[in-house]
Amino acid sequence: MHLIVGLGNPGDKYSRNRHNIGFLAVEEIARRHGFPAFREKFKGLVSEGSLGGERVLILKPQTFMNSSGESVEAAAQFYKLTPADITIVYDELDLVPGKARIKRGGGNGGHNGLRSIDPRIGTDYRRVRLGIGHPGHKDRVMPWVLGDFSKADLDWLEPLLGALADNAELLVKGDDNTLMNKLAIAVSGDAADRDERPTTADPTRQKAPAGQSHIHAARPRPRPIKLPDEGPMAAMLRKVLGKKDDK
């Protein structure tokens, strides 16, 4: 069995947060591959199915981000999984929006979810880091990650989540390079072809026009936004992103 964990915070209050991109990613994997409805187990919500012919458990910890390790450890112990059998999907400040990086092992990078997971299961698990950009100053990090995605962010969020879901069996196979290439192609080489932090995103240096996403303020020439009109992915993201006015 392979365990795929999406990190986030439970509840409608947090459902649109950048910190919850892990939840959105695994929900889309489950939907596109016909997994059953999520049910409560292991201090989280789980759904079991198969990818690439292998049994897969998808987990969304409901312990809040800082205690994610409790849920991950419970699932890993029940199925007798090693870190090599586990993939964690989460938000990454130090990657521009739409960029993705995949690796096995490493440090927690200051991410509170990983800080909770590492001492409970070890560090040699696969990490799928999905870039959400950096606000430009450390004092703005907390409101940034706990701030909502805007509708304009669909420009990169929809293709990124869709490509990850469509190619999720590569996670089980361990073909990380192929998966990263497919994710880069999906976002049209825009955010995916840059590794640096979006330094112009600091509002003290460059203020975004009213109603404009800070993510797009970090891009000198954003592509025209084309919102999806129909389909399950559009419905899911509109449900998540359409509850409030743009941030």
ABEGO torsion letter per residue (X at the ends): XBBBBBBEBBEAAAAABAAAAAAAAAAAAAAAAGBBBBBBBGGBBBBBBBBGGBBBBBBBBAAEAAAAAAAAAAAAAAAGBBAAABBBBBBBAABBBGBBBBBBEEBAGGBAAAAAAAAAAEAABBBBBBBAEBAGBAAAAAAAAABBBBAAAAAAAAAAAAAAAAAAAAAAAGBAAAAAAAAAAAAGGBAAABABBBAAABAAABBBBBGBBAAAAABABBBBBBBBABEAAAAAAAAAAAABBBX
